[in-house]
């Protein structure tokens, strides 16, 4: 059997943890090979070894039948291996084109030669339906577009072995469908794809074979066509998992969050158009209200205005009847509001702080954690250890682990532990399960439902339609900065929801 990539008996260790424990993975030419596993199972580590970011302690790698030593990503590129990382590696104030050629620039007399590069990028984006404006700055484009830039970076380098690390974690349903089509096109062209994911639907939709890792060990490889989702999830987690949300009927009571005539203007590049246009809605205690929409329709700005991260240009935000519009983020935090942010690295965590420091970021100043301005370290550690156990946060060195070294899913669990443990009156949860596996999703959904049942009002913002339909008690659809529908998930379908999200249908929001 000819394999294009063979990773044989690979072992990779970090302090306190064996991330890859004698793993063997074999990829055929021209296949989409899914790599499935829980958060922290060792998927990204294994791919980082293949891409030259890490050196393994044991085992060998063969590419096209020859044993190779991959010391760094340049070696990987030279072997035709490219990688789209889970957290994109892009320079935000560079243009799309500059990012694509970075590290692979053509120069003439010491000056950058961009004409050929631009032509090649435009041709590639046309061929693979990756329409991106080459002159847009990264910071001004959606995450879906940023991902296309990452894919173009690989194609520009003529890579034919493509690693996608959790490529759909940040995409809308429509973008996910487009990405699947792009992947099929790439394979038709003779490229081979390793697709790291924990979304079973996507594996069923595009993958030919699937290898499963669990807690650093190789569990097995199956043909996707002959394996159902239940069997895959059991291989991944080690026990049966419920793929639906188990919740009682909501019993909403008093209004706990009210947003009235909220306006947010676009501050970028002198724009004056409104991103949020006179949005009004209420969330009551004991209900989960979900704002659904295609990414880039104002959800981010709406949440930032509600949580105090940006100043609203008009309108009012009330929590338990108190006007919070001009209050600081800390005031909101200490007066009943918790926030699970959309971007866990930018707004959720201080990556170079320890896990315990991150768990008390919003209440380290309270008497129980400090005495005359000195942190009571024992109290902080004890509190952190309680949360680590309760929320099953896995890390190499427990409470003192640097958060940067933890897997994305465990970083997310840390944020959720911190925000929910404050017993908020209002929980604003943005993409709470982005990038998480079925086991972790099941756990987090239970926590959010438990918050609702304990009397909190939950404002959920999600791009995952399954999550929207399963978790919410009411769905508000946002389109171009306006609420265009107020739906009952029991009385609507995903198709109907899609029409409202795309702006082709609307009804008055009460």
C-alpha positions, -999 to +999 in steps of 0.1 A: +000+000+000+014+034-010+009+060+017+018+097+010+024+103+048+033+078+074+038+088+110+052+057+128+052+052+165+054+089+173+058+100+209+058+136+221+060+147+257+055+180+275+060+187+313+036+165+331+019+151+301+025+126+272+006+143+244+013+116+218+019+081+231+033+058+203+009+070+176+009+056+141-010+074+114-010+065+076-025+088+050-033+077+014-027+100-016-058+118-027-079+111+004-096+133+030-084+117+062-101+129+094-083+130+127-109+128+154-105+132+192-116+151+223-100+184+232-065+177+244-064+142+228-032+151+210-045+159+175-029+193+171+003+182+187+006+153+163+001+176+133+025+202+148+051+173+148+043+167+111+046+204+103+080+207+121+068+229+150+077+202+175+103+175+175+091+141+187+109+121+214+104+089+194+092+075+161+098+084+125+080+102+096+079+090+060+067+113+032+061+095-002+078+064+012+110+081+022+120+087+058+124+125+065+135+148+093+112+178+096+131+204+117+108+234+110+078+245+089+102+255+060+112+218+058+076+209+058+068+233+030+097+220+010+081+185+013+048+199+001+031+200+035+010+230+044-011+237+075-040+259+084-038+264+122-068+265+145-058+300+156-048+317+123-012+329+119-019+361+101-004+397+104-035+418+111-023+451+097-010+435+064-032+430+034-044+396+022-018+396-006+011+405+018+001+377+041+000+351+014+035+359+000+050+364+035+081+342+038+079+334+001+084+368-015+098+375-050+121+405-051+137+424-079+167+447-072+158+444-035+122+455-040+091+434-035+078+421-068+040+417-063+026+416-099+031+379-105+021+371-070-011+390-074-019+372-106-012+338-091-034+346-060-063+359-082-061+327-104-060+304-074-089+321-057-109+319-089-100+282-095-110+271-059-138+296-054-120+314-026-131+349-034-111+373-012-101+409-019-062+408-022-060+444-010-082+441+021-064+443+055-068+412+076-082+431+105-111+443+084-123+409+071-144+382+087-128+351+102-143+330+074-124+352+049-092+350+071-094+312+068-096+315+030-064+335+032-047+307+051-059+282+025-046+304-003-012+306+015-009+268+012-020+267-024+004+296-032+033+275-020+021+246-042+016+224-011-001+191-020-005+176+016-028+200+034-035+199+072-067+216+083-067+220+121-103+225+133-110+245+101-147+250+108-146+261+144-150+298+134-172+295+104-209+300+097-230+270+084-228+285+049-191+290+050-187+254+063-206+241+032-183+262+010-152+249+028-164+213+023-168+220-014-133+235-015-119+204+002-135+182-024-121+203-052-086+201-037-087+163-035-100+161-071-068+180-081-048+152-065-041+169-031-043+149+001-060+164+032-057+157+069-087+171+085-086+176+123-120+179+138-144+167+164-176+175+144-191+142+135-214+156+108-185+171+089-165+138+090-196+120+076-199+147+049-164+148+035-139+123+050-130+090+034-113+075+065-111+086+101-084+079+127-094+084+164-071+095+192-081+095+229-059+109+257-028+108+236-033+072+224-042+059+189-076+041+191-081+030+155-089+039+119-123+033+103-139+038+068-163+067+073-190+053+050-194+022+071-194+039+106-222+058+122-219+090+143-227+071+176-198+047+170-174+075+162-183+095+193-180+064+215-145+057+200-136+093+207-149+097+243-147+062+255-184+060+264-218+067+249-227+104+244-261+120+241-261+141+209-292+161+220-297+186+248-318+173+277-338+202+292-372+209+308-396+235+296-384+270+304-402+289+332-394+325+325-402+352+351-390+388+355-371+407+328-334+406+339-318+421+308-334+448+286-319+464+256-337+495+242-331+512+209-294+502+209-273+519+182-236+511+174-219+530+145-191+516+124-159+534+135-136+518+109-121+540+082-144+569+089-176+549+082-206+564+098-232+537+089-249+520+118-238+484+125-266+480+151-297+498+142-322+505+170-322+470+184-346+463+213-352+430+231-356+415+266-342+384+283-361+371+313-349+350+342-351+313+335-349+315+297-322+311+270-326+337+243-304+330+213-293+356+188-288+337+155-273+351+123-246+347+097-213+360+111-207+397+105-243+409+109-236+428+140-237+401+167-201+410+179-209+447+182-242+440+199-225+418+225-197+443+230-221+471+236-242+450+261-211+439+280-194+473+280-164+464+257-174+492+234-195+523+240-230+523+225-238+553+202-274+553+213-300+534+234-299+519+268-289+486+285-307+476+317-297+448+341-324+441+367-338+475+359-305+494+365-292+514+336-258+499+328-251+518+295-223+539+309-210+516+336-176+500+334-170+463+325-160+457+362-192+473+375-212+450+352-192+420+363-197+427+400-234+435+394-248+404+379-233+400+344-210+373+332-196+371+297-182+341+278-165+361+249-163+351+213-125+353+210-111+334+240-075+345+233-082+381+228-108+388+254-112+357+275-078+348+289-043+362+297-024+334+279+009+339+299-009+338+332-014+305+351-048+287+351-055+298+387-047+335+379-071+333+349-098+318+371-098+348+395-092+375+369-125+392+377-126+388+415-090+388+427-097+422+444-124+407+467-116+402+504-115+364+501-086+366+476-066+396+489-056+411+522-044+448+522-035+445+485-017+412+487-031+382+470-040+353+493-023+327+472-036+297+492-072+309+487-067+314+450-052+279+445-079+262+466-106+280+446-090+271+413-086+235+422-123+233+431-132+247+396-107+225+378-123+194+393-159+205+388-154+215+352-129+187+343-103+213+331-073+192+319-038+206+320-003+193+324+005+209+358-029+217+373-036+252+387-001+265+379-002+255+342+004+284+318-029+288+300-011+292+266+000+255+268-035+241+273-057+228+244-083+252+230-112+232+245-097+233+280-090+270+277-127+273+268-137+252+299-116+275+321-135+306+309-169+289+313-159+278+348-149+313+358-180+330+344-206+305+356-191+301+391-200+338+398-237+328+397-246+356+374-281+371+369-273+375+332-250+352+314-239+364+279-225+333+261-210+339+227-201+308+208-196+289+241-189+256+224-168+268+195-140+243+188-152+218+214-158+180+211-191+163+217-183+153+253-173+189+262-203+203+243-227+180+262-211+192+295-213+229+286-248+227+274-258+211+307-241+239+326-259+266+306-293+249+311-285+245+348-278+283+349-312+289+333-329+266+357-312+284+386-330+316+375-303+333+353-313+349+320-290+336+293-283+355+261-267+330+238-250+340+205-242+311+183-234+303+146-240+266+151-276+260+139-279+227+158-269+245+190-293+273+183-322+249+177-313+226+207-304+250+234-326+281+230-360+288+243-364+318+220-345+327+188-339+363+177-325+365+142-301+393+134-296+405+098-275+435+089-277+449+124-315+445+128-336+419+145-357+404+118-375+376+136-385+363+171-390+325+167-399+296+189-374+268+182-402+242+186-422+258+158-395+266+132-371+246+111-335+250+103-345+258+067-368+286+078-342+299+102-317+300+073-341+322+052-343+347+080-306+346+085-300+353+048-323+382+049-348+368+024-376+366+050-385+388+079-413+394+105-419+421+131-400+415+163-423+422+193 
